[in-house]
Amino acid sequence: MNSTMKMILSRSSIKRCCYTYTARSMSTSFHLPDFRQSPKNKALTKIVATIGPTSEQMPTLGHVFEGGMNIMRLNFSHATKEEVELRTTNLAQCTSMTSTLLDTRGPEIRSGKLQNDDSGHETIHLEQGKSIVLETTDARRDEGSTVDALYIDYPKLAQVLDVGSHVLLDDGAVVLTVTEIDGDKVVCHIDNTGDLRSRAGVNLPGTETDLPAMSDKDKADILYGMTKDIDFVAASFVQNAQNVLDIRAYLQECQQQLNQTDRPLPLIISKIESLSALQHFDEILDASDGIMVARGDLGVEIPITQIANAQKEMVAACRRAGKPVVVATQMLESMSKNPSPTRAEVTDVTNAVYDGADAVMLSGETAKGKFPVKAVQTMNAICQSAEHYYSEQEEEIVSMPDSFDPEEETIRTIMARAAVEAVDSGGLAALVVVSPDSMELAQYSSAFRPTLAPIVACVPSAEMARQLMIYRGIHPVVVEGDADVSQIVKDTLGLETGDSVVVLQEEKGKDESATISCMMLE
């Protein structure tokens, strides 16, 4: 038996060649708590579900909601107004307390129509090792794209690229490297063989463009969406903080135009899906109401091996800032065709929960997949299982995510932190937040992350309540005037008489004072 094997088998400290090896004491009980024993039927981590052709009709949409959907995502890259009307109408039949997220198409760069492509289904074959010229002239657009010259609809292409820059066609199916810039023409080497269709998407990784924050279509979609009471705008292809400020200014214009100044603006959830956005992440986070880790396009822009690292950094930064963060793209992708997910997908969702994500998102799984209801139910079950393991682990296998670190302490942040500490240390059933003027107290309470206790947030308007839906653990309830808090909690969470909760309450017009009390449900 060699010395290495002796060291592995020894249970005591072994000294070899002046080094001391000490066996590590471990207690691997594999205590795996069964979340199904919990009275609550929805996870603390929220679920954003994209509604599409396979899930828009009743009763399927109702089953998706019952399965755990908290926020309905409307993808305006594909959805028509008629489809949006159907989906919002059917959602209203399910509940008044599920939020709606409008996901914009965003500003984009595309290649032109192929020469002689009258059907829209033709392709050209680009061969590795050959050269191709990218042009932005009207003449090239009208003549059509060929294997030798490709029209790109971004006039400043030659100004923003450098020799050595990469150009990705059709989500990276074909990669080009810039070898020469000749006036308005960009000469590229074709790095890999592939077929290209008309009007394919174009990515310029690492290149910052001056594309506007919103296209004309985005503006029309947002204005229309605000007539349907959308709660969130997921802003696609945000590059910097100014993009977010431009979108907010436009939301304010729409609010004035629609005479909706009596309600809060839709919250802006900035989608991080480019290298430029990562480079300006801190300023984007500061300007935004929340962040979506959009791993699809981001995986085209940066090495795919760095996606998990970028995700963890973004989630941690959002946690410290106390702003909601959604992890999205291909979380249960295999369930588009299969009734159960892969083990890797389950682990992916679990790790997002452990990292501290407020919400996880389903895209094609619920929009066009074969098992939309099963996908939501599975997502909810994975989140609950992760939350229960995290709260009941006998050793700190899963460490606590970065905590909310407010830049400035206020009465609300101080009281929210104290209330969360009280509900956790006492092992109480829930935290009840009563705030007649604002969402802030509930938002801060979620940001300080009760370990397993849900938060019942009593707020004065449906608009506030729906916007709180994206925050981890919050169950919003619209309360006008005095209300029976005990009954509200029992109705909302299914708790019983005798259960104890912490109540964090502030009076109307007195946001500089709040009280914390412990209450036994009657």
Secondary structure, DSSP 8 states (H G I E B T S, - for coil): --HHHHHHH-SS-EEETTEEE-------------GGGSS--S-SSEEEEE--TTTSSTTHHHHHHHHT--EEEEETTT--HHHHHHHHHHHHHH-SS-EEEEE---S-EEB--BTT-SSS--EEEE-TT-EEEEE--HHHHHH-B-SSEEEBS-TTHHHH--TT-EEEETTTTEEEEEEEEETTEEEEEE-S-EEEETT-EEE-TT------SS-HHHHHHHHHHHHTT--EEEETT--SHHHHHHHHHHHHHHHHHTT-TTS---EEEEEE-SHHHHHTHHHHHHHSSEEEEEHHHHHHHS-GGGHHHHHHHHHHHHHHHT--EEEESSTTGGGGTSSS--HHHHHHHHHHHHHT-SEEEESHHHHT-S-HHHHHHHHHHHHHHHHHHHHH-SS-SS--------SS--HHHHHHHHHHHHHHHTT-SEEEEE-SS-SHHHHHHHHT--SS--EEEEES-HHHHHHGGGSTTEEEEE--SS--HHHHHHHHH---TT-EEEEEE--TT-TT--EEEEEE--
